[in-house]
């Protein structure tokens, strides 16, 4: 029910903006997160934003990535600047919603950063 987009191939130092929107009827969205999984590595949390707008970042992306959300559109964004080859991964969005905090995952979008 989540559709992620915006991935692609970019040179080191470049920028990309990821988007993730709900395609169905998901209400009472709490947190919105971006995760990533590089080849041969575990999935890791990149950034998270609460319904009130408070955000947290992995140390590896602080100062380079910015997470934001549009509550009216149920959409979360990830602005990625100063990209590095080690940022290469499949990026997944996740939304936690509802009274029972159900997890909804997007299908992933590939980001490739060339050196």
C-alpha positions in Angstrom: 0.0 0.0 0.0 3.1 2.2 0.0 4.7 3.3 -3.3 8.3 4.6 -3.1 9.9 6.5 -6.0 12.8 8.7 -6.8 15.7 6.3 -6.8 18.3 6.2 -9.6 21.9 6.4 -10.5 23.8 9.5 -9.4 27.5 10.5 -9.1 29.1 10.9 -5.7 28.3 14.4 -4.4 25.0 14.5 -6.1 21.5 14.6 -4.7 18.3 12.6 -5.0 14.8 13.0 -3.4 12.8 10.0 -2.5 9.1 10.0 -2.1 6.7 7.5 -0.5 3.0 7.8 -0.7 0.1 5.6 0.4 -1.9 4.0 -2.4 -4.7 2.8 -0.1 -6.6 4.1 2.8 -4.1 4.2 5.7 -5.2 6.5 8.5 -3.8 7.6 11.8 -0.2 7.4 10.6 2.2 7.7 13.4 5.9 7.5 12.4 7.2 7.5 8.9 10.6 5.9 8.3 13.2 5.3 5.7 15.3 2.2 5.8 18.0 1.0 3.5 19.6 -2.3 2.7 22.9 -2.6 0.9 24.0 -5.8 -0.8 25.1 -8.4 1.8 24.1 -6.2 4.7 21.2 -6.0 7.1 18.5 -3.5 6.7 19.1 -0.3 8.7 17.1 2.6 9.8 18.2 5.8 8.0 15.7 8.4 9.2 12.4 8.6 11.1 9.9 11.4 11.6 7.0 11.5 14.0 3.5 12.8 13.4 4.5 15.9 15.2 7.5 16.5 13.0 10.4 15.3 15.2 13.1 13.6 13.3 16.0 11.3 13.9 18.8 10.2 11.7 21.5 7.5 11.5 24.9 9.0 12.3 26.1 8.1 8.8 23.6 10.4 7.2 23.3 13.3 9.6 23.9 16.6 8.0 23.4 15.2 4.5 19.8 13.7 4.5 16.6 15.4 5.5 13.3 13.6 6.2 10.0 15.4 5.9 6.4 14.5 5.6 3.2 15.9 4.2 0.4 14.7 6.5 -2.3 16.0 4.2 -1.0 13.7 1.4 0.2 10.9 3.7 3.6 11.2 2.0 7.1 11.0 3.3 10.2 12.4 1.6 13.9 11.9 1.9 16.2 14.5 0.5 19.6 13.1 0.1 22.5 15.4 -0.6 26.3 14.9 -0.8 25.7 11.3 -1.7 28.5 8.8 -1.2 29.1 5.4 -2.8 28.4 3.8 0.5 24.9 5.2 0.3 24.2 2.7 -2.5 21.3 0.5 -1.3 17.7 -0.3 -1.8 15.7 2.3 0.2 12.4 1.3 1.8 9.8 3.4 3.4 7.8 2.3 6.3 4.7 3.8 8.0 3.4 2.8 11.4 -0.3 3.4 11.7 -3.5 2.8 13.6 -4.3 2.0 17.1 -2.3 -1.2 17.1 0.7 0.4 15.3 0.7 -1.8 12.2 3.7 -1.6 10.0 3.3 -0.8 6.3 6.2 -1.2 4.0 6.9 0.1 0.5 8.5 -2.0 -2.2 11.9 -0.3 -2.2 13.6 2.0 -4.6 17.2 1.5 -5.7 19.8 4.2 -5.2 23.2 3.8 -6.8 26.0 6.2 -6.2 29.0 6.0 -8.5 32.4 7.1 -7.5 
